[in-house]
Amino acid sequence: MGFSLTHTIWFLQTDAAGVMYFAEGLVLCHSTYEASLQTAGIDLGRFFGGGEVACPIVHTAMTYHR
């Protein structure tokens, strides 16, 4: 499933060189993940509600090119 989301990067999310802080990148990735689940019709309250089945994110990595 392809998914895209337009998001404005705010000045407070960057350093003096205009590079987004690494933690803000993870916040952006997770908010996009949640938006994609909603778009797919998944009830986020039930999905993240601590039921019998868990779908954790167990690894993440970011590579900055500029």
Buried (B, 14 or more C-beta within 10 A) or exposed (E): EEEEEEEEEEEEBEEEEEEBEEEBBEEBEEEBEBBBBEEEEEEEEEBEEEEEEEEEEEEEEEEEEE
